[in-house]
């Protein structure tokens, strides 16, 4: 799933590979998928995109935003993006294929769910996207301790668990259940620990971990549980993820626990992250 580190890595890679290229052809829904979300009739994407030149790509929280003159292609967290060179075989299954006049291409495919939206600039009213555009990124300098305090002191925040605080209700857009695991591990906080029980040290540790963990994930090319634009896993080795469940904790050797919680999985070390 695309979260803050992957959105930044994919955006940087797209800027290097497709900026300035002219779109020659667009194919939508070659493989129909009921959880691939389009904001218009997908067949209209051709008319909106063909003949136009890619201007830039930016990360917007956990979204990848490609500007193509007066149009935007926006990809959400469940979309797999891949670049295809001149000699590369195009995938047989995809929900969107954008081909350029130099015979390269990018494809977008959805496994579970994901948004592949195309719209004129400033004409998309998706509330999650607009909130992400207006939010302060945790990897920016503006996301400081004072700003984090406003999240901690928001109405009803003290009743939440650490996972609910950080990874629900778009309090920090782009920080999801994936990046959450190592953030909490590095701060020695159990995912179920209530905000009301946080000490000042707990709050400091979580804030510092949000900043440092997301920065490290981004600098190392995303998490090893996700793939970049070229199909390669990220260089950041996750401490808590599907790759480490039931394996020894790197700090104390205690087996990592995987548990269902709040509609998803959590991973934690019962010794390092005592509730």
HELIX and SHEET records of a PDB file:
HELIX    1   1 UNK A    4  UNK A   17  1                                  14    
HELIX    2   2 UNK A   44  UNK A   49  1                                   6    
HELIX    3   3 UNK A  127  UNK A  134  1                                   8    
HELIX    4   4 UNK A  145  UNK A  152  1                                   8    
HELIX    5   5 UNK A  157  UNK A  159  5                                   3    
HELIX    6   6 UNK A  162  UNK A  167  1                                   6    
HELIX    7   7 UNK A  177  UNK A  187  1                                  11    
HELIX    8   8 UNK A  195  UNK A  197  5                                   3    
HELIX    9   9 UNK A  200  UNK A  219  1                                  20    
SHEET    1   A 4 UNK A  23  UNK A  28  0                                        
SHEET    2   A 4 UNK A  96  UNK A 100 -1                                        
SHEET    3   A 4 UNK A 105  UNK A 110 -1                                        
SHEET    4   A 4 UNK A  79  UNK A  84 -1                                        
SHEET    1   B 5 UNK A  36  UNK A  37  0                                        
SHEET    2   B 5 UNK A 114  UNK A 120  1                                        
SHEET    3   B 5 UNK A  71  UNK A  75 -1                                        
SHEET    4   B 5 UNK A  63  UNK A  68 -1                                        
SHEET    5   B 5 UNK A  56  UNK A  60 -1                                        
SHEET    1   C 2 UNK A 257  UNK A 261  0                                        
SHEET    2   C 2 UNK A 264  UNK A 268 -1                                        
END                                                                             
